[in-house]
Amino acid sequence: MNMQDLPLTGHVPPLDAGLLPQARQLSQQTGRPFMEVLEELSGLTPDVFVLALGQCMHYPTLTALDLHAMQPMFDLLRFNDASTLHAVLMQKSDQSLYPDQSLYLVLADPFDEPLQLRLQSMVRVPVQWCLAHRNDIAACLQFHETQMRAMDQVHASDSLSNEEETPVEELSLKSISEDSSPVVRFVRSTLYDALKAGASDIHLESTLQGLRVKYRIDGVLTEAGGLSGVMQAEQAVSRIKVMSELDIAERRIPQDGRCKVHALGREIDLRVSIMPSVVGEDAVLRVLDRKALSEAQG
């Protein structure tokens, strides 16, 4: 696709509008994502499906190569939010060739109006909406996550010998069982289980019912339990803030910090991001393994 003009239409088979209610019903019955069901019913290849969907909904479409040639704007739409919402804000990389500095908000589901409203409220700048296949968006985010993780490892390596001493949270079955606070036990056991499972990221997402926990293992984000009760969810996020020496009273703006835990026989750094959400606050903890860094240094 020519990124200079972003055509709205192409020589692709039209998407049968009659498939929409059928896909919606099947999605509700099976619990599968609506877009996944619609693509399957269309019988089109992924690339052609996105083109047909863009033509039907009057959206420009982007390929995996297009996304790779663009620059993500994680300062406007944070990486953790992009991963959670399956959308990414992009800018053309070569501003000498493309001086308009347009921003492209890329998503996979043009029918999800609540998602678009939430993205608008988060980005708060003029954007051009675009479509891309959900797998291409996921691959784009995974590519940039790998790059950011490499930078995190470099920064952590640089600070191994000269960082200030901070309290270390002890994570063990013994310390978990001895703690009298249910919320503290939940936080400790969640972190312990995630590290034992080899998770690279730990997501705590506030919901109307409480807190949803997800682990990212081998690049795949999977649900791993939760905590019932809105008040308990707030206390759990506050506990993460205390561990990371963040402001527990501040709930309106994102906060970033770090904490250290001792688990599985070694000390492990966690990079912590706290983000306001519709129903409370979400937390994402990225695992930085100090033992692996020390061994890499010899």
Helices and strands as residue ranges (DSSP letters): H 19-30, H 34-42, H 46-57, H 64-68, E 70-72, H 79-85, E 87-92, E 103-107, H 113-123, E 128-131, H 134-158, E 168-170, H 173-178, H 182-196, E 201-206, E 210-217, E 220-228, H 230-243, E 255-263, E 266-277, E 280-289, H 290-297
